[in-house]
Amino acid sequence: MDSPTQNTSLQRLQNVEKRIVRVLELAGGVMDELANPTGPRKEFINNHCCEFMKMIKDIQMTLRDEIKSACEYRPFEKCDYSSRISNEICCKKLEYVLSQLDAMKQTIDEYQLTI
């Protein structure tokens, strides 16, 4: 069971959504700074770009983990349906082989009676 301190997948995705909003704010801030009539401040742009890149990387890693986690989810993992069907198919095949062997035995017996 998940402890209360662990985030659910939905909570992690909501946090990603908030980080995406922040990334867009950073990008907008850089665009505003670049459009500044007095010229852009290099330190401001550098700080925003570094934060932007760090957040993009974090978002990418979180989304990759969530996709991987979703792919690992198997709701029917403990279901024995496929193994039961395989067993039934094997039983039917075995019954068929036995009937063929019985038919072969009967043919051999009939042949031996004619000799």
C-alpha positions as CSV (number, residue, x, y, z in Angstrom):
1,M,0.0,0.0,0.0
2,D,1.2,3.5,-0.7
3,S,2.2,5.6,2.3
4,P,0.6,9.0,2.7
5,T,3.9,10.7,1.8
6,Q,4.1,9.1,-1.6
7,N,2.4,10.9,-4.5
8,T,-0.1,9.2,-6.6
9,S,0.4,9.2,-10.3
10,L,-2.4,11.8,-10.7
11,Q,-0.7,14.1,-8.1
12,R,2.6,13.8,-10.0
13,L,1.0,14.7,-13.2
14,Q,-0.7,17.7,-11.6
15,N,2.7,18.8,-10.4
16,V,4.0,18.4,-13.9
17,E,1.2,20.6,-15.2
18,K,2.2,23.3,-12.6
19,R,5.8,23.1,-13.8
20,I,4.7,23.4,-17.4
21,V,2.9,26.6,-16.5
22,R,6.1,27.9,-14.7
23,V,8.1,27.0,-17.8
24,L,5.8,29.0,-20.0
25,E,6.1,32.0,-17.5
26,L,9.9,31.7,-17.7
27,A,9.8,31.7,-21.5
28,G,7.4,34.7,-21.5
29,G,9.7,36.5,-19.1
30,V,12.7,35.9,-21.4
31,M,10.7,37.1,-24.5
32,D,9.7,40.3,-22.5
33,E,13.3,40.8,-21.6
34,L,14.5,40.4,-25.1
35,A,11.9,42.9,-26.3
36,N,13.0,45.5,-23.6
37,P,13.8,48.8,-25.4
38,T,16.9,49.3,-23.2
39,G,18.2,45.9,-24.2
40,P,18.1,42.6,-22.5
41,R,19.9,42.0,-19.2
42,K,22.2,39.0,-19.7
43,E,22.1,37.8,-16.1
44,F,18.3,37.8,-16.1
45,I,18.1,35.8,-19.4
46,N,20.8,33.4,-18.2
47,N,19.0,32.7,-14.9
48,H,15.7,32.2,-16.6
49,C,17.1,30.0,-19.4
50,C,19.0,27.8,-16.8
51,E,15.8,27.4,-14.7
52,F,13.8,26.8,-17.9
53,M,16.2,24.0,-19.0
54,K,16.3,22.4,-15.5
55,M,12.5,22.4,-15.4
56,I,12.1,20.9,-18.9
57,K,14.5,18.1,-17.9
58,D,12.5,17.5,-14.7
59,I,9.2,17.4,-16.6
60,Q,10.7,15.1,-19.2
61,M,12.0,12.7,-16.5
62,T,8.7,12.7,-14.6
63,L,6.6,12.1,-17.8
64,R,9.0,9.3,-18.8
65,D,8.6,7.6,-15.4
66,E,4.8,8.0,-15.5
67,I,4.7,6.5,-19.0
68,K,6.9,3.6,-18.0
69,S,4.8,3.0,-14.9
70,A,1.6,3.1,-16.9
71,C,3.1,0.5,-19.3
72,E,4.0,-1.8,-16.5
73,Y,0.4,-1.8,-15.2
74,R,-1.2,-5.1,-15.8
75,P,-4.7,-5.4,-14.3
76,F,-5.0,-9.1,-15.3
77,E,-1.6,-10.1,-14.1
78,K,-3.0,-12.6,-11.5
79,C,-5.6,-13.9,-13.8
80,D,-5.2,-17.6,-14.7
81,Y,-7.4,-17.5,-17.8
82,S,-4.6,-17.9,-20.3
83,S,-3.1,-20.8,-18.4
84,R,-6.5,-22.5,-18.0
85,I,-7.2,-22.1,-21.7
86,S,-3.7,-23.5,-22.6
87,N,-4.4,-26.5,-20.3
88,E,-7.8,-27.1,-21.9
89,I,-6.2,-27.0,-25.4
90,C,-3.5,-29.4,-24.3
91,C,-6.2,-31.8,-22.9
92,K,-8.1,-31.6,-26.2
93,K,-4.9,-32.4,-28.2
94,L,-4.2,-35.3,-25.9
95,E,-7.7,-36.6,-26.3
96,Y,-7.3,-36.4,-30.1
97,V,-3.9,-38.2,-30.0
98,L,-5.4,-40.9,-27.8
99,S,-8.3,-41.4,-30.2
100,Q,-5.8,-41.7,-33.1
101,L,-3.8,-44.2,-31.1
102,D,-6.9,-46.2,-30.4
103,A,-7.8,-46.2,-34.1
104,M,-4.3,-47.3,-35.0
105,K,-4.5,-50.1,-32.4
106,Q,-7.9,-51.2,-33.8
107,T,-6.4,-51.2,-37.3
108,I,-3.5,-53.3,-36.1
109,D,-5.8,-55.7,-34.3
110,E,-8.0,-56.1,-37.4
111,Y,-4.9,-56.7,-39.6
112,Q,-3.6,-59.4,-37.2
113,L,-6.9,-61.2,-37.3
114,T,-6.8,-61.4,-41.1
115,I,-3.4,-62.9,-41.1
